[in-house]
Amino acid sequence: MAGSQTPGPQGTDPKVASPVTPGPLGKNDAADPNSKVPVGDTPGPAGVNDHAALKTGAPTAEAAKAGAPAETATDSEIEALDLADIAKKAAYELKKKFPSVTFTSGRRDKNGQASAMASNVVLNRTWIQETYAKSDASEACQKWVNENKDKKTKAEITTGLKGVLDGLTDKQLAALSKHLSGDAFDVQPVEKDAEGIKDVIRNLTGLSKFLEEEGGLVRWHAQF
């Protein structure tokens, strides 16, 4: 019949599309320009095959690794001091350079401040006036000590000084000690590496005063 075509092996007629020979995904990609699978995109777990990760929207292995948040190390001893920001950063700076340092005091409430003063007054009855700058608060505390010579134990003196501090304003208390605002910490004096530790303290960021002795007693006090 005119115009008829003789049947032949599939693929001999150019008008009939040649089927894709089954095989591993990607094997016939070059031969099939309509293939939507990228050349060489062999299926695999996301992160190994980043093409698959990109198609599904999942992060690639490198991207996930780069985006992982860094862990921030904290020191329980320093955190327990309850320091203000500048003093806390300085404490971490010191501990980083000398991990062996021991902090003996940080922020104090009025009872803690009274107790700290009392522990020194037991050893030296004029310790307060020899240690603190002259202010309404320091004079009131020393006045109580002078007028209560019969109070000799730490507990008795703590109670008396706490009563004095309770009668002062916040402004007056601020003039007494930086410990009350969390802007000071004390370090246990040591013999090993002593000069190196003191040198680092003197150069801490934000330091306003460093004392090696308070009222004739060996104390390492840093305030900011």
C-alpha beads as a LAMMPS data file, in Angstrom:
LAMMPS data file: protein, C-alpha beads

224 atoms
223 bonds

1 atom types
1 bond types

-500.0 500.0 xlo xhi
-500.0 500.0 ylo yhi
-500.0 500.0 zlo zhi

Masses

1 110.0

Atoms # bond

1 1 1 0.000 0.000 0.000
2 1 1 1.387 3.357 -1.040
3 1 1 2.990 5.265 1.795
4 1 1 2.959 2.293 4.176
5 1 1 6.017 1.509 6.143
6 1 1 7.514 -1.855 6.492
7 1 1 7.571 -2.964 10.118
8 1 1 11.059 -3.413 11.310
9 1 1 13.021 -3.595 14.514
10 1 1 11.978 -0.949 16.944
11 1 1 14.306 1.994 16.552
12 1 1 14.830 1.702 12.715
13 1 1 12.066 4.224 12.122
14 1 1 13.428 7.717 12.988
15 1 1 9.868 8.840 13.779
16 1 1 9.650 6.435 16.699
17 1 1 11.482 7.544 19.831
18 1 1 14.076 5.116 21.046
19 1 1 13.299 3.938 24.574
20 1 1 15.793 4.399 27.353
21 1 1 17.521 1.168 28.107
22 1 1 16.966 0.287 31.753
23 1 1 20.082 0.596 33.821
24 1 1 21.548 2.376 36.842
25 1 1 20.249 5.888 37.283
26 1 1 22.456 8.297 35.332
27 1 1 23.795 5.712 32.868
28 1 1 21.805 7.029 29.897
29 1 1 21.722 10.696 30.929
30 1 1 24.048 11.828 28.178
31 1 1 21.922 10.071 25.563
32 1 1 18.673 11.502 26.887
33 1 1 18.757 15.331 26.843
34 1 1 15.291 15.409 28.452
35 1 1 16.488 13.592 31.557
36 1 1 15.881 15.646 34.701
37 1 1 18.454 13.773 36.716
38 1 1 21.840 15.584 36.866
39 1 1 24.703 13.654 35.365
40 1 1 26.460 11.613 37.985
41 1 1 23.754 12.133 40.609
42 1 1 23.979 8.679 42.058
43 1 1 21.461 8.314 44.907
44 1 1 23.021 8.266 48.361
45 1 1 22.448 9.584 51.859
46 1 1 22.130 13.360 52.209
47 1 1 25.462 14.824 53.145
48 1 1 27.360 12.249 51.086
49 1 1 25.608 13.244 47.883
50 1 1 25.148 17.030 48.092
51 1 1 23.059 17.102 44.906
52 1 1 20.399 15.144 46.745
53 1 1 20.617 17.492 49.723
54 1 1 20.174 20.522 47.498
55 1 1 17.118 19.019 45.789
56 1 1 15.399 18.205 49.079
57 1 1 16.411 21.437 50.827
58 1 1 18.450 19.585 53.472
59 1 1 21.753 21.205 54.521
60 1 1 24.894 19.704 53.070
61 1 1 27.456 18.114 55.379
62 1 1 29.805 21.095 55.116
63 1 1 27.016 23.614 55.676
64 1 1 25.753 21.775 58.750
65 1 1 29.254 21.615 60.190
66 1 1 29.925 25.307 59.542
67 1 1 26.632 26.350 61.125
68 1 1 27.082 24.400 64.362
69 1 1 27.147 26.768 67.380
70 1 1 30.378 26.886 69.386
71 1 1 30.185 25.795 73.008
72 1 1 30.911 28.459 75.610
73 1 1 32.883 27.202 78.587
74 1 1 31.828 28.441 82.020
75 1 1 33.546 28.154 85.381
76 1 1 31.281 27.276 88.319
77 1 1 33.598 28.957 90.833
78 1 1 33.502 32.264 88.960
79 1 1 29.773 32.081 88.263
80 1 1 29.148 31.556 91.990
81 1 1 30.828 34.915 92.723
82 1 1 27.822 36.692 91.141
83 1 1 30.037 39.448 89.745
84 1 1 29.048 42.418 87.606
85 1 1 29.936 42.092 83.923
86 1 1 33.354 43.818 83.853
87 1 1 34.575 42.070 87.014
88 1 1 33.339 38.698 85.763
89 1 1 35.185 39.033 82.454
90 1 1 38.325 39.971 84.367
91 1 1 37.963 36.910 86.602
92 1 1 37.724 34.666 83.528
93 1 1 40.741 36.431 82.038
94 1 1 42.781 35.762 85.180
95 1 1 41.627 32.135 85.482
96 1 1 42.508 31.491 81.848
97 1 1 46.105 32.569 82.434
98 1 1 46.416 31.003 85.891
99 1 1 43.933 28.091 86.266
100 1 1 45.198 27.420 89.798
101 1 1 43.943 30.714 91.291
102 1 1 41.282 30.516 93.993
103 1 1 38.689 33.256 94.418
104 1 1 37.725 33.884 98.050
105 1 1 35.073 36.568 97.667
106 1 1 32.860 38.238 95.078
107 1 1 29.547 40.069 95.414
108 1 1 28.370 40.412 99.017
109 1 1 25.048 41.311 100.572
110 1 1 25.066 43.384 103.762
111 1 1 25.377 40.341 105.983
112 1 1 28.270 39.025 103.881
113 1 1 30.000 42.411 104.036
114 1 1 29.566 42.605 107.803
115 1 1 30.943 39.078 108.197
116 1 1 33.966 39.836 105.991
117 1 1 34.798 42.944 108.011
118 1 1 34.263 41.150 111.296
119 1 1 36.732 38.386 110.399
120 1 1 39.415 41.071 110.082
121 1 1 38.314 43.213 113.025
122 1 1 38.819 40.165 115.267
123 1 1 42.511 40.373 114.343
124 1 1 42.814 44.164 114.233
125 1 1 40.291 46.460 115.940
126 1 1 41.249 49.409 113.715
127 1 1 41.149 47.374 110.504
128 1 1 38.144 49.202 109.052
129 1 1 39.630 52.699 109.268
130 1 1 42.975 51.418 108.004
131 1 1 41.416 49.654 105.030
132 1 1 38.460 51.645 103.707
133 1 1 38.452 55.152 102.318
134 1 1 36.931 57.691 104.650
135 1 1 33.154 57.800 104.181
136 1 1 29.952 57.927 106.231
137 1 1 29.763 54.130 106.065
138 1 1 33.347 53.351 107.068
139 1 1 33.265 55.882 109.917
140 1 1 29.962 54.500 111.212
141 1 1 31.338 50.949 111.197
142 1 1 34.590 51.895 112.943
143 1 1 32.630 53.946 115.473
144 1 1 30.577 50.882 116.394
145 1 1 33.752 48.799 116.864
146 1 1 35.318 51.486 119.050
147 1 1 32.219 51.763 121.217
148 1 1 31.737 48.019 121.643
149 1 1 35.048 46.776 123.001
150 1 1 33.267 43.937 124.800
151 1 1 32.191 42.422 121.449
152 1 1 35.143 40.252 120.522
153 1 1 33.901 37.215 118.626
154 1 1 33.316 37.222 114.885
155 1 1 29.624 36.441 115.376
156 1 1 29.111 39.347 117.780
157 1 1 30.933 41.819 115.582
158 1 1 29.096 40.603 112.460
159 1 1 25.742 41.215 114.136
160 1 1 26.778 44.690 115.266
161 1 1 28.178 45.763 111.898
162 1 1 25.158 44.346 110.051
163 1 1 22.981 46.619 112.197
164 1 1 25.095 49.599 111.149
165 1 1 24.864 48.722 107.446
166 1 1 21.096 48.285 107.671
167 1 1 20.844 51.914 108.726
168 1 1 22.758 53.259 105.720
169 1 1 21.442 54.346 102.315
170 1 1 22.404 52.587 99.078
171 1 1 24.576 55.574 98.166
172 1 1 26.440 55.349 101.469
173 1 1 26.907 51.594 101.070
174 1 1 28.287 52.056 97.556
175 1 1 31.038 54.265 98.999
176 1 1 32.048 51.545 101.454
177 1 1 32.886 48.553 99.263
178 1 1 32.770 47.522 95.614
179 1 1 31.910 44.011 96.805
180 1 1 28.378 45.196 97.557
181 1 1 27.787 45.957 93.857
182 1 1 29.653 42.908 92.513
183 1 1 32.474 45.052 91.141
184 1 1 35.273 43.429 93.156
185 1 1 36.729 40.021 93.916
186 1 1 39.415 38.712 96.246
187 1 1 42.022 36.094 95.341
188 1 1 43.718 33.701 97.751
189 1 1 47.341 34.858 98.185
190 1 1 49.876 32.202 97.182
191 1 1 53.648 31.908 97.026
192 1 1 53.918 29.911 93.798
193 1 1 53.621 32.181 90.720
194 1 1 52.773 35.062 93.082
195 1 1 54.448 37.797 91.057
196 1 1 53.050 36.509 87.776
197 1 1 49.499 36.378 89.154
198 1 1 49.734 39.868 90.680
199 1 1 51.125 41.242 87.428
200 1 1 48.179 39.812 85.486
201 1 1 45.726 41.248 88.027
202 1 1 47.281 44.711 87.704
203 1 1 46.680 44.567 83.952
204 1 1 43.137 43.198 83.950
205 1 1 40.695 45.087 81.725
206 1 1 38.726 47.669 83.701
207 1 1 40.756 47.396 86.923
208 1 1 40.573 50.533 89.084
209 1 1 42.428 49.328 92.187
210 1 1 44.490 46.339 93.315
211 1 1 45.455 45.866 96.959
212 1 1 47.960 43.309 98.215
213 1 1 47.296 44.199 101.851
214 1 1 44.261 45.519 103.696
215 1 1 44.748 46.946 107.166
216 1 1 48.125 45.264 107.543
217 1 1 46.733 41.847 106.580
218 1 1 47.722 40.052 103.375
219 1 1 44.707 40.200 101.028
220 1 1 44.643 40.284 97.218
221 1 1 41.745 42.535 96.341
222 1 1 40.834 43.628 92.817
223 1 1 38.067 46.135 92.103
224 1 1 36.632 47.539 88.904

Bonds

1 1 1 2
2 1 2 3
3 1 3 4
4 1 4 5
5 1 5 6
6 1 6 7
7 1 7 8
8 1 8 9
9 1 9 10
10 1 10 11
11 1 11 12
12 1 12 13
13 1 13 14
14 1 14 15
15 1 15 16
16 1 16 17
17 1 17 18
18 1 18 19
19 1 19 20
20 1 20 21
21 1 21 22
22 1 22 23
23 1 23 24
24 1 24 25
25 1 25 26
26 1 26 27
27 1 27 28
28 1 28 29
29 1 29 30
30 1 30 31
31 1 31 32
32 1 32 33
33 1 33 34
34 1 34 35
35 1 35 36
36 1 36 37
37 1 37 38
38 1 38 39
39 1 39 40
40 1 40 41
41 1 41 42
42 1 42 43
43 1 43 44
44 1 44 45
45 1 45 46
46 1 46 47
47 1 47 48
48 1 48 49
49 1 49 50
50 1 50 51
51 1 51 52
52 1 52 53
53 1 53 54
54 1 54 55
55 1 55 56
56 1 56 57
57 1 57 58
58 1 58 59
59 1 59 60
60 1 60 61
61 1 61 62
62 1 62 63
63 1 63 64
64 1 64 65
65 1 65 66
66 1 66 67
67 1 67 68
68 1 68 69
69 1 69 70
70 1 70 71
71 1 71 72
72 1 72 73
73 1 73 74
74 1 74 75
75 1 75 76
76 1 76 77
77 1 77 78
78 1 78 79
79 1 79 80
80 1 80 81
81 1 81 82
82 1 82 83
83 1 83 84
84 1 84 85
85 1 85 86
86 1 86 87
87 1 87 88
88 1 88 89
89 1 89 90
90 1 90 91
91 1 91 92
92 1 92 93
93 1 93 94
94 1 94 95
95 1 95 96
96 1 96 97
97 1 97 98
98 1 98 99
99 1 99 100
100 1 100 101
101 1 101 102
102 1 102 103
103 1 103 104
104 1 104 105
105 1 105 106
106 1 106 107
107 1 107 108
108 1 108 109
109 1 109 110
110 1 110 111
111 1 111 112
112 1 112 113
113 1 113 114
114 1 114 115
115 1 115 116
116 1 116 117
117 1 117 118
118 1 118 119
119 1 119 120
120 1 120 121
121 1 121 122
122 1 122 123
123 1 123 124
124 1 124 125
125 1 125 126
126 1 126 127
127 1 127 128
128 1 128 129
129 1 129 130
130 1 130 131
131 1 131 132
132 1 132 133
133 1 133 134
134 1 134 135
135 1 135 136
136 1 136 137
137 1 137 138
138 1 138 139
139 1 139 140
140 1 140 141
141 1 141 142
142 1 142 143
143 1 143 144
144 1 144 145
145 1 145 146
146 1 146 147
147 1 147 148
148 1 148 149
149 1 149 150
150 1 150 151
151 1 151 152
152 1 152 153
153 1 153 154
154 1 154 155
155 1 155 156
156 1 156 157
157 1 157 158
158 1 158 159
159 1 159 160
160 1 160 161
161 1 161 162
162 1 162 163
163 1 163 164
164 1 164 165
165 1 165 166
166 1 166 167
167 1 167 168
168 1 168 169
169 1 169 170
170 1 170 171
171 1 171 172
172 1 172 173
173 1 173 174
174 1 174 175
175 1 175 176
176 1 176 177
177 1 177 178
178 1 178 179
179 1 179 180
180 1 180 181
181 1 181 182
182 1 182 183
183 1 183 184
184 1 184 185
185 1 185 186
186 1 186 187
187 1 187 188
188 1 188 189
189 1 189 190
190 1 190 191
191 1 191 192
192 1 192 193
193 1 193 194
194 1 194 195
195 1 195 196
196 1 196 197
197 1 197 198
198 1 198 199
199 1 199 200
200 1 200 201
201 1 201 202
202 1 202 203
203 1 203 204
204 1 204 205
205 1 205 206
206 1 206 207
207 1 207 208
208 1 208 209
209 1 209 210
210 1 210 211
211 1 211 212
212 1 212 213
213 1 213 214
214 1 214 215
215 1 215 216
216 1 216 217
217 1 217 218
218 1 218 219
219 1 219 220
220 1 220 221
221 1 221 222
222 1 222 223
223 1 223 224
